[in-house]
Amino acid sequence: MRRRNFSESCSVLQSIVPNLLPKATQDQIVRGTIEYIRELEQDLRALEKLKQSVREKLEANSVLSNITNGRSSVDVTVSGGVAFFGIEVDLRQSLVVDILKVFDKYGVEILVANVVVDEHRQKLMVTVTANVGGCEEGKEVIEMIKTEILFV
């Protein structure tokens, strides 16, 4: 019974593990399987290091911030040179144009903008995805835009 189970297991391993010869002995199948598992473990460690490295780079490049003045708020998420602005302000005439002018003033390229009006709450919600550039200059521009939008 044990020999039959072992033979069946070897047949399964031979079909799963790459680089085993069709006429491999049970000993070769076991050794090949152990070697393959070690290679997979090594690949896993390398991928985990790569994943951690990418995560650290993303965390270094991303900024999450929020600024409010009581009735209005500007939330910003940044990754690389692209920023997502979530803006909620009290509703008034020509406000969307005024908000977009702030982005234009700082030379920021707007990639996507969406506007929602909540007449019940008298709020305007604007989301803007914009190319703000990288490094410190981009962070400074974001801070200036956030502050200026609150006082538009």
N, C-alpha and C positions, 0 to 999 in steps of 0.2 A: 504494500500500500504506500509506504513512504517513498520507495523508489519511483513508483508511478507518479506520485504527486511532484516529486523532484523533477522527473523527466518532463512533465507537463509545464512546470514552472520554467524550466530551461527553454522549452519551445516558445513560450510566451516571451521570455526575455530576448531570445534570438530574433523574434519578429519586431521587438520594440527598440532594442539597442542598435544604433547604427554601427557600421564597420565590422560586424561579425560575419565571418565566412559561413556559407550555407552548410558546410560539413564540419563546423566547429565542435570540438568535444565539450562535454559538460564543464570541464575545468576551464577551457578557454572562454566559455560563455560567462562563467562566474567572474573570472579575472577581467574580462572585457566590460562586464556590467559594473564592477567596482571602479574601474578606470573611468568609465563614462559618468558615473555618479560624482566622482572627484572633479571631473571637468565641469559638470553642471554646477557644483558647489563653488568652484572658482569663478565661473561666469556670474553666478548670483552675487558673490562678493563684489566683483567688478561693477556690476549694474547697480548695486546698492550704493557704492561709492559715487558713481556717476549721478545717481538720483539725489544724493545728499549735496553734491556739488551744484547741481542745477537748482535745488531748493534754496541753497545759500545765496546763489546769484539772484534768484527771483526776489528773495526777501530783501536783499541789499538794494534792489532796483525799485521795489514797490513802496508806495507811501499811502497810508490811509489817514485821512484827516477830516475833521468836521469843524465848522465854524458857524455860530448862530448869533443873532442879535435879539433874541426874544421871540419874534414872530416869523422870522425868516431863517433859512439854513442853507448851507452849501456843504455837501459831502463830496470828497474827492478821493478817487482810487487811481493810483498811477502804477504802470508797469512799463519799464523801459521808457520810451519817449512818448507814450500815449497815456492820456488822462481821461477818466470818466468823471464828469461833474454831474451831481444830482442836486438840483436847485429847487427850493420851495420858498416862494415869496408871496406876500399879499398881492392880490389881483388889482391891477390898475391899467389904464389905457397906455398903449405903446411900450409896455414893459419888455416884451420879447425883443423888440428892436433895440432897446437900451442894453439888454443883456448881451445880445450878439455884438453890439458895438464895443463892449468891453473886450471881447475876444479879439476883435479886429484891431483895437488900439494896441494890443501887445503882440500883434503879428502871428497869432496862433491860428493854425489851419484847422477848421472845423471839419471833421470827417462825417459825423452824423449828429443831427439834433432832432429831438422830439419835444412836443409841447402838449400838455394836458391842462385843461381848465376845470377846476372844481368849483362850480358856481355856488353850490350849497355852502361850502366852507370859505368861499371867496379867496381861493388860493390858485396860484399858477405853479405848475410843476414843469420844469424844463430839464431834460437830460441832454448832455453834450459830450460826445466823444471827440477829443481833439488831439492833434499832434503838437506837443509842447516842447519837443526836443529833450535831450537827456541832460545829465549831470546837474550841477548846482544851479546853472542858469534857468533850467526848466523848473526847478523847485521854487525859485524866486518868483518866476512868472506866475506859477500856480497860486502862490500866496497873495500876490498883488491882485490877480483876477478874483479870487475868493473874497477878499476884503472889499474890493470895489463893487462887486455884485450885491453885497449886502446893503450898500448905501446908494444903489441906483434908484 
